[in-house]
């Protein structure tokens, strides 16, 4: 999502050059064509996406927790 489609705060950029080797089936490899500083920024963007993906369901569970407890008490 970050490297291939440019879907992050780094902007609409793609990172890493993909190469396909068809003679051995369909093996796809990716070559790093960016600096270590850029790799750190990419990692930070991935961490932000993963953290926000974890926080959304946690928030939903915590906001509906009270209703779930009340429902369980009445059953």
C-alpha positions in Angstrom: 0.0 0.0 0.0 2.8 2.4 0.9 5.5 1.3 -1.5 3.5 0.0 -4.5 0.5 2.4 -4.6 1.8 5.5 -2.9 -1.1 5.5 -0.3 0.5 7.4 2.6 1.6 10.8 3.8 4.9 10.3 1.8 2.9 11.3 -1.2 1.8 9.6 -4.4 5.2 7.9 -4.9 6.1 4.3 -5.5 9.2 2.7 -4.0 11.0 -0.5 -5.1 11.4 -1.8 -8.6 9.7 -5.1 -9.3 11.1 -7.7 -11.6 9.3 -10.8 -12.8 11.3 -13.9 -13.8 8.9 -15.9 -15.9 11.2 -18.7 -16.9 11.0 -20.2 -13.3 7.3 -20.0 -13.0 6.2 -16.6 -11.8 8.7 -15.4 -9.3 8.5 -11.8 -8.5 11.3 -10.0 -6.7 11.5 -6.4 -5.5 14.7 -4.4 -5.6 15.3 -1.6 -3.2 15.9 1.6 -5.1 15.7 4.1 -2.2 17.9 5.3 0.6 18.0 4.0 4.2 16.3 7.3 5.3 13.4 6.6 2.9 13.2 3.0 4.2 12.8 4.3 7.8 10.0 6.7 6.6 8.3 3.8 4.8 8.5 1.7 8.0 7.1 4.5 10.0 4.1 4.9 7.6 3.4 1.2 7.8 3.5 1.3 11.6 1.0 4.2 11.6 -1.3 2.3 9.3 -1.1 -0.9 11.4 -1.6 1.1 14.7 -4.7 2.9 13.3 -6.1 -0.4 12.1 -5.7 -1.8 15.6 -7.2 1.3 17.3 -10.4 1.3 15.3 -11.7 -2.1 16.5 -10.5 -1.4 20.0 -12.5 1.8 20.1 -15.6 0.1 18.8 -15.3 -2.7 21.4 -14.8 -0.3 24.2 -17.8 1.9 23.2 -20.1 -1.1 22.9 -18.7 -2.9 26.0 -21.3 -1.3 28.3 -24.1 -2.4 26.1 -22.7 -5.9 25.9 -22.4 -6.1 29.7 -26.0 -4.9 30.2 -27.3 -7.4 27.6 -25.4 -10.3 29.3 -26.8 -9.3 32.7 -30.4 -9.5 31.4 -30.0 -12.9 29.8 
